[in-house]
Amino acid sequence: MLTTVVMYIIALVAYAADMGFGRRGAATSAVAKASVREKAEAKVLVGAGGAEDVADTAAPADEEEPEGSRFDWARLAVFLSVLGVGAHLGVLVSRGLAAERWPWGNMYEFLTAISFAAVTAFMVVMVKYKARFLGVPVMFAAVIALGVANIYLYDSVGPVTPALDSYWIAIHVTAAIIATGAFTVAGAATVLYLLKAREDARGGAPSVALAHVPSAETLDRLAMRVTMFAFPIWTAAIIMGAIWADQAWGRYWGWDPKEIWSFVTWIIYAAYLHARATAGWRGRKAAILSLVAFAALLFNFFGVNYMFEGLHSYA
């Protein structure tokens, strides 16, 4: 765990240095180029415009500095992230072996697993879209989460309560962990979008911190894509939780606080995706709704477990 936290902290510093001093390169344009391709294909399909229209949407070429002119902070950050993820996986595996069960039976283990899922989701997005600009907010969130887990939530290895002693913990809880990790990455992209949009609205030269961040539109689309991946998994987690509840407590739904807030979170994320698909919501309105959904997700994890009594209080 100590190795994981140290690697993530140094990686956080390296990602910040890359945002401020690194080469722009392809890292900030991969998602934008994907968006350009989608727009070009859409225009071809509807027969609107021609080669000139497509050319108008082309992404500007990035001006890269000569090789070796600056320290490669990006490579260092990615290398440390890989080391940290490896150590983090070791934490989960060793915890599971010591407890002889799935290592997410209490709040400490659950938050540790969510942090792993968030960093892993970020690594996948970074590889697919060259989106290393998400490294600062995601690594910051992971460091804070692991700090809270180890300082305030740590619990020694032990058996779980009888209600959790089921194969459903490997299905229901794992789905919730994966979805929460992906939602965290979407939230990070949304925060960067709001910062970038605010800077663009002011005009003038971009700040050093956001100079290597892609356009606000690109960040908005990336946040939506990650949310679209996470939402079906969260839906499956709720459904599987209901099935498990029927086996454990004899009912699918009992208006337990955790059940209610899981559903509230689902409704807000569904409203976000529905508004984007039907009402054409873009930009600030959609971003605010996305962050409201993420806030509900965090409250479902922290607030419900400590502020309300329910059948999930054992966590």
Residue pairs with C-beta under 8 A, 6 or more apart in sequence:
1 87
1 91
1 112
1 146
1 150
3 83
3 84
3 87
4 84
4 87
4 88
4 91
4 146
5 143
5 146
5 147
5 150
7 80
7 81
7 83
7 84
7 87
8 80
8 81
8 84
8 119
8 139
8 142
8 143
8 146
9 139
9 143
10 80
11 77
11 80
11 81
11 84
11 135
11 139
12 135
12 136
12 139
12 140
12 143
14 73
14 74
14 76
14 77
14 80
14 135
15 73
15 77
15 132
15 135
15 136
15 139
16 136
17 71
17 73
17 77
18 73
18 74
18 77
18 132
18 135
18 212
19 133
19 136
19 209
19 210
19 211
19 212
19 213
20 208
20 209
20 211
20 212
21 70
21 71
21 73
22 70
22 72
22 73
22 74
22 212
23 64
23 65
23 70
23 72
23 74
24 62
24 63
24 64
24 211
24 212
25 62
25 64
25 74
26 62
26 130
27 74
27 130
27 131
27 132
27 133
27 212
28 62
28 130
28 133
28 212
28 213
28 214
29 59
29 62
29 130
29 214
30 128
30 129
30 130
30 131
31 129
31 130
31 131
31 214
31 218
31 219
31 221
31 222
32 59
32 214
32 215
32 218
33 59
34 129
35 217
35 218
35 221
36 57
36 58
36 59
39 54
39 57
40 54
40 57
43 49
43 53
43 54
44 54
74 132
77 132
77 135
78 126
78 132
81 119
81 123
81 135
81 139
82 123
84 119
85 116
85 119
85 120
85 123
88 112
88 115
88 116
88 119
89 116
91 112
91 116
92 103
92 112
92 113
92 116
93 103
95 103
95 109
95 112
95 157
96 102
96 103
98 157
99 105
99 157
99 158
99 159
101 159
101 160
101 165
101 169
102 169
102 170
102 173
102 174
103 109
103 112
103 113
104 110
104 112
104 113
104 169
104 173
104 174
104 177
105 160
105 164
105 169
105 315
106 153
106 155
106 160
106 315
107 149
107 153
107 155
107 305
107 315
108 149
108 150
108 153
108 154
108 155
109 155
110 173
110 177
110 301
110 315
111 145
111 146
111 148
111 149
111 153
111 301
112 146
112 149
113 177
114 145
114 177
114 180
114 181
114 184
114 301
115 141
115 142
115 145
115 146
115 149
115 181
116 181
117 177
117 178
117 180
117 181
117 182
117 184
118 138
118 141
118 142
118 145
118 180
118 181
118 182
118 184
118 185
119 138
119 139
119 142
119 181
120 181
121 178
121 181
121 182
121 184
121 185
121 226
122 134
122 135
122 138
122 139
122 185
122 188
125 131
125 134
125 185
125 222
125 226
126 132
126 134
126 135
129 222
131 189
131 222
133 192
133 212
133 213
133 214
134 185
134 188
134 189
134 192
137 188
137 191
137 192
138 184
138 185
138 188
141 184
141 188
159 165
160 169
161 314
163 248
163 249
163 311
163 314
164 314
166 244
166 247
166 248
168 240
168 243
168 244
168 247
171 240
172 237
172 240
172 241
172 244
173 237
175 233
175 234
175 236
175 237
175 240
176 234
176 237
176 241
178 230
178 233
179 230
179 231
179 233
179 234
179 237
180 230
180 234
180 297
180 301
182 226
182 227
182 229
182 230
182 233
183 226
183 227
183 230
183 234
183 269
183 293
183 294
183 297
184 294
185 226
186 223
186 224
186 226
186 227
186 230
186 290
186 294
187 223
187 290
187 291
187 294
189 219
189 222
189 223
189 226
190 219
190 220
190 223
190 287
190 290
190 291
190 294
191 291
192 210
192 213
192 219
193 216
193 219
193 220
193 223
193 287
194 284
194 287
195 210
195 213
196 210
196 213
196 214
196 215
196 216
196 219
197 216
197 283
197 284
197 287
199 206
199 207
199 210
200 215
200 216
213 219
216 283
217 282
220 282
220 283
220 286
220 287
223 287
223 290
224 273
224 276
224 286
227 269
227 272
227 273
227 290
228 273
231 269
231 270
231 273
234 265
234 266
234 269
235 266
237 262
238 262
238 263
238 266
241 259
241 262
242 252
242 253
242 259
243 252
245 251
245 252
245 253
245 254
245 259
245 311
246 252
249 311
253 259
254 311
256 310
256 311
256 312
257 304
257 308
257 309
257 310
257 312
258 300
258 304
258 305
258 310
258 311
258 312
261 296
261 299
261 300
261 303
261 304
262 300
264 296
264 300
265 293
265 296
265 297
265 300
268 289
268 292
268 293
268 296
269 290
269 293
271 289
271 293
272 281
272 286
272 289
272 290
272 293
275 281
275 285
275 286
275 289
276 282
276 286
281 289
304 310
304 312
305 312
305 313
305 315
